[in-house]
Amino acid sequence: MEMPALKQPVLWYGDSDEVKVGEFCIAIGNPFGLQNTVTFGIVSALNRPIRPDLEDLIQTDAAINPGNSGGPLINFRGEVIGINTAIIPYAQGIGFAIPINAAKEIIDELIKYGKVIRPWLGISYLPITPQVVSRFSLPVKSGLYVASVISGSPADKVGLRAKDIIRKFDGQEIKTPRDLKAFLSKKKVGDEVSLTILRNKETKIIRVTLGERPTE
């Protein structure tokens, strides 16, 4: 099967939003120092989370081994659809790649600053589950319960408090921590956003300017 993009000196970006489960893919990398190793498989699943900082991944059964991380996951048009990043070590045929559309969003930052700059509110929170509702006698069944606010953080500067319940982000409903992370990922440091919160059964709208997430 001809792969026209591979005739070029560089690989072309694909559109990872158009990737479908079941389509063929190829992983390229240097596992165990074996340069330019190519493995073949299919896209097994999409939007897979494997830990809090790695979500919405492409799952593939193309063999990915230590040394493959950072290599491209390519479709049969020769386009890069992902960046190989992780495996489940005790399983076979379960590897993961960061979708290329997500990677493209941070490439300019890496080139300019040498690091990824993430927007930050400066809070810790709990997802509102039936257990959390019962424990804290909450009047709602969805949203994020603010457990603490970091002193000096953007949230602290505008008066967000522990025990507040975040209901919306820029008018969009928040049901899970994943929702908040998704909304924040589309923002930049310095952007002003609105948080709709519930405090003592009263709805308030707080505007906050996002800061830069501190390095850990």
N, C-alpha and C positions, 0 to 999 in steps of 0.2 A: 504494500500500500504506500503510495507516494505521500510524503510529508513536505509540502512546498516550503513552509516557513523555515525548515531546517537547512535549506540551501543558502540562507542568508548568514552574514557574519555574526549576527546576534539573534537571539530568540525574540519573537513577538509576544506581547502580552495578549492573553485571551481575556474573556469576560467570565469571571468565576460565578457571577450571578446567573449565568446561563447553563452552568454545569448541571447535568441530570444524573440521578442514580442509575447505575448500570452501564454508563458509557465507559469506553476503554480509556486507559491512561498509562503513562510511562513515567517511572521515577528514575532520575539520574543522580549519581553521587559517587563518593569515594569510600564505601564501607570497608573498614579494617585496612585502609590504605590502598585498596584496589581501585585505582583511578578509573573514572568514566564508566562505572558499572551501570548497566541499564537493566531495569526490571519492569515487568509488564503486569497489568491487572485491570481492575475496574473500579469505578467509584462506588463504594459500598453504602455510603450514607452521607448526608449533609448536615451542617449545623450541629456538629457533635461538640459538647463540652467535655473536657477531661480534667480541668482544674479551674479555679476562679480566674486565673490570668490567661487561660487558653480555652476560648469558647468559639462556637460557630466554625469549627474546623471541617475540612473535607476528610472523610474516612476512605481509605483505599486498602485493597488486599495486595497491591503491588508491594513486593518485598522491600521493606525499609529497615536498614540495620545501622548500628553506630557508624557514623561517618557520612550517612546520607543527609543529615540535617543541613539545611541551607541549600540543598540541591533542588532543581525544579521538578515539579510534577507537570507533565505535558499531556495535552490531549492529542487526538490523532490528526489534527490539523497542524501540529507542530507549535501550538501556542502554549505559553506558560499559564496554567490555571491555579497553581499553588506552589508553596515553598515547603518542602518536606521538613517536618519539625519534631515528630514524636512517635513513639511506639508504645504498646503495652508489652513489657518485656516477658511476661509469663504466658503470652498468647502467641498464636501464629496468624499471619495474614491480617493483622489489625495495625495499620499505620495511619498517621494523620498529617495533613498539610494545612498551612495557613492559606486561606483563599487569596489569590493574587490581588483582587480588588482591595482587600484590607491592607495588604502589604504596600500597595502603591500609595496609600494615604500617608504613610510615614517615611517614604523614601526621601522626599525633599528635606524633611527634618533631619534624617540621618546624614545626608550630604552636607547640610548647612551647619548643624550643631554637633554632629557626632553622637547624638542620643535622641531618644523619642521623648517629646515633651507632651505630657498628659495633663488635661484640665482636671481640677481638683476642687471639691467642696470642703473637705475637712471634717467629715462626720463618720461615725460608725453607726450601724443600724441593724435591725432585725427584720426579716420578712414577716409579714403579719400572717401567721398561721393560726389554726384553731387553738393551739396550745398557747401562743402569745396573746391572743384575744382573751383567753380564760385567765392567764396569769396576771395580766395588767388591766383587766376589765375594760377593754377597748370598745368604743362604740361603732367601729367599722371592721370589716372582714378582709380588707385588702389595703395595700400600700406598704410603706416602710416606716417602722417605728424607730425613731432616733434614740440610740442608746447613749451616745455622748457626742460632744462637739469639741474639736481640738482648739485649744486657746490660740488666738491670733489667726485662725484660718478664715477663709472667705465666709464660711457659714457663721462663724462666731462674730465677725465684724458686722453682720446685718441682723444679728439677734436671734438666729435659729437656736433652739434650746433642746436639751434632752427631754424626752417624752412627747415632743412634737411628732405628728404623723404626716409624712410626705405623701400627698395624694396625686399631684400632677407635676410634670416638668414641662415648662413652656406650653401649658394647656393640654398636654398629652398624658393620659392616665398611666399611673405607675402601679403595677400589680406585684412585681417581683424585683429583686435586686438586678436581675438580668436586664430588665427594662431600663433602669437608671443607667447602667453601664452602657447600654446601646445608645441612649440619648446623649450621654456625655462624650461618647466616642465620635460623635458628629460635630462636637464643639471644639473651640480653640481657647487657649489661655487668653484671658482678657474679654471674652464674650460675656455679655450680661444675659442672664436667664431668669425666668420666674419660677418660683416654687409655690404651688398651692398646698398649704398645710392645714391640718386640723389641730387646734390647741384649745384644750378645755372645752371641746365641743363647738368651738367657734372657728369658722373658715377664714384664713388669712392668705394673702398673696405677698410673698417676699421676693424682692429682686436682689440677685447676688451676682457679683462679678467673679468669674471663675479664676482661680489662681493656678500656679504650676505645682503639680504633685512633687513633693520632696523626694529626693533619692533615698532609698532605704539602705 
